[in-house]
């Protein structure tokens, strides 16, 4: 009888393990934009790297400020990228979980009309930027300050 019970228990545990292996853990990750800086996240999803690890990843386009609130409420698992909004949230006591990737290449470009040959020529000109207050805005401001006012 004990042998029969032990055999049945092993059989049930193996079914649970098989069923568990097929089950994927759902992960919700926010990203502010699907730009060049989001490439590692999108590539990992498309190349099924998350799936190989048993993860079902949903990438949600969401402003960084909204992502902090979604992390607190539990509607979001991770925030991709660490910028001014996520740093402000962390400094104000919000517990954050973020994905971060790095590259040895510049991920921002400054484009201008062909008549402008240097960054210094843009002094006192109007410049458009996406994501006011975001990482691209802060990066542009710092780069322009260094180039125009060394």
HELIX and SHEET records of a PDB file:
HELIX    1   1 UNK A    2  UNK A   22  1                                  21    
HELIX    2   2 UNK A   36  UNK A   38  5                                   3    
HELIX    3   3 UNK A   39  UNK A   46  1                                   8    
HELIX    4   4 UNK A   49  UNK A   52  1                                   4    
HELIX    5   5 UNK A   64  UNK A   73  1                                  10    
HELIX    6   6 UNK A   84  UNK A   91  1                                   8    
HELIX    7   7 UNK A  119  UNK A  122  5                                   4    
HELIX    8   8 UNK A  135  UNK A  148  1                                  14    
SHEET    1   A 4 UNK A  55  UNK A  61  0                                        
SHEET    2   A 4 UNK A  25  UNK A  31  1                                        
SHEET    3   A 4 UNK A  78  UNK A  80  1                                        
SHEET    4   A 4 UNK A  98  UNK A  99  1                                        
END                                                                             
